[in-house]
Amino acid sequence: MIVFYLISGGLELLFDNQKSLRIGLPLGTEQTSATMKELISFIVDAGILKERPELFKQNDTVRPGILVLINEADWELEGELDYVLKPNDEIVFISTLHGG
Amino acid sequence: MPNGASVRVVAPGWRNTRVDAAHDAGQDAEQSAQQDAELDAELDAGRPAPPSWPNAILTGLVLAHAAALACLKGFLPALNDGPTASARPGSLLVLHPPTAQLRFWNTENSEIPAGAKGWIGQTPFEADAPWPSPRRSPRGDGYRVLVVGAGGIGSGCLPAMAQLLAGDPDQDEDAAAVPTLGIVDDDTVALHNLHRQTLHTRGRIGVAKVDSAIAALTELLGPRRQDRVRLVAHRLRLTAANALALFGGYDVVLDASDNAPTRYLISDACVALGLPLVSASAVRWEGHVTIYHGPRPTDAPPPPCYRCLYPVPPPPATMTSCDADGVMGPVPGLIGALAALATWPLLTHGRAPLAGQLAVWDTLAPRVRTVRLRPAAPDCPACAGGQDPGGAAPGRLPAADYAAFCGMAAAAEGTASCGLALVPPAMRVAWEQLLPRHGVAPRPLALATWPAAWPRGGVLDVRPPSEVAVGTLPSAAGLPMECDDGVDDGSPRRAQTMPWTLVCRRGNDSQRAVVALQQLGFTDVKDVPGGLTRWAAVVDPHFPIY
């Protein structure tokens, strides 16, 4: 299954400055698809995240201050960690900006 | 770029919109009329889409970006090929409507020929309804707008807000209703951020930013309109103790601040008082704009407040700022102009098209991504599911100490803000204590008296090599915090028992380095609060800070 990730707000620094990634997920089976919770673990465990995992993932979810968007909507509208990924979903991890 | 070059933008969703960012002063009226006819033909050929706010916002973005690029060119003489490449008085914004209802072009009208005055047509909300005054509130007096922060975003939104509120002295019937534009900031104008804080000038370095901003806005409005907006300076640090009293005198608040605790405080105070909050933030290449806790859209649940979206503050290590993370100068100006634009329908119609949505600008993508946000959270300690007015506890804030709430120690007086409190105070040492111990008086200090090598151990600069290249202490060794190679391997064992003093730019990374070195077995490691920024303040005023 192919999923697009986009990373911004400075988070891309943890991803070797990659702002967008398009990768296949070896997650789920024919009967069950992967959830956002599995995706977040996969990003860390598969080495897609290059450094300081604690700045991305805490307690099975993203750390406070990261807004997750699923197809242009706040992931809370889509079930957060339980959202079941579909092919070609666009997932965005975006760090809050505080500057002005 | 030849003289007469202009930037022309056509936004299909906002019919008959034209932006000439660099209008040639020599261009005659006939040519202009011909261009108008061409433009009208172009537009008539296209589909007559109804006005839509996303397109209006896009138009604003393009306009703001054109202006921002013009500002940038002003800072880069090599790009500045001719006098027409910058936005200057006489540049033109024309919005031709089918039915003219509101004169939009706000400037010294005596300088603008009558035919060049712009008009804006029907409101996007009700067909054939006239635009309500952008000056007079339903109460009968002027609107009262408060902008928190006169920095980079303030430099984008304050001129736009002042222009909007001042209106057109030839047209306006609301002369008696003088709007108020309040500005909150406790900082002073500094050289290092003038690239983005375009309201301020080199000549006003050291002046309070609120006073500098008012001087700039007064000059911008000119003699005929400067009395049409009441500009109010609030030179203070916004705190839980003063926020409610201050906000109580305003109708809408724009968050142009630069740190997380202040952003939580502003949101909570707006919720407690039932005020809509236009929030703008920017770092590096990106900016965010939204309206928190705004008027509820007719067919949607109540929009969230800042706490609904970010119930738990981010770790201090991940908090971003323009000073520490850098920002492209035009980005905050762009985002600030967008925030001012978003405030307009909030004032004139009590509606907030951006409420419940977050507009994300990424220069490198480049696109504006507008995303739907979650509704107000029923268990939110501030707004309690968007209860209005006043949220969970009308007139009261849900927290007393916002720095503590965000896990940050209150910045010591006179120290450049150093938010992180990772290392206990006993493991930190101030320059004032450190230097006499080595026989050096803090100030005045001739650098020649700095010990060539510290008696035991030494000073380690843990900033990245790019920042060390700007300048470091004469005897400091470089050990970038991001690179721990060479500590375990090449170093003699006794290095781990020698005293080391760690410095970085402001005293955050040095704390992380203390922890990292302790984990590697170093037993006597301290860091200096305020780092090299503090060094420049107490020891060497010529040290390059950035």
Interface residues (C-beta under 8 A of the other chain):
Chain A: S8 G9 G10 K19 L55 R63 P64 G65 I66 L67 L69 E72 A73 D74 E76 L77 V92 I94 S95 T96 L97 H98 G99 G100
Chain B: G149 G151 G152 I153 G154 D255 A256 S257 D258 N259 A260 R263 A280 S281 A282 V283 R284 E286 G287 H288 L309 Y310 P311 V312 P313 P314 P315 A317 T318 M319 T320 S321 C322 D323 D325 V327 P332 L358 V360 D362 L364 A365 R369 T370 V371 R372 L373 R374
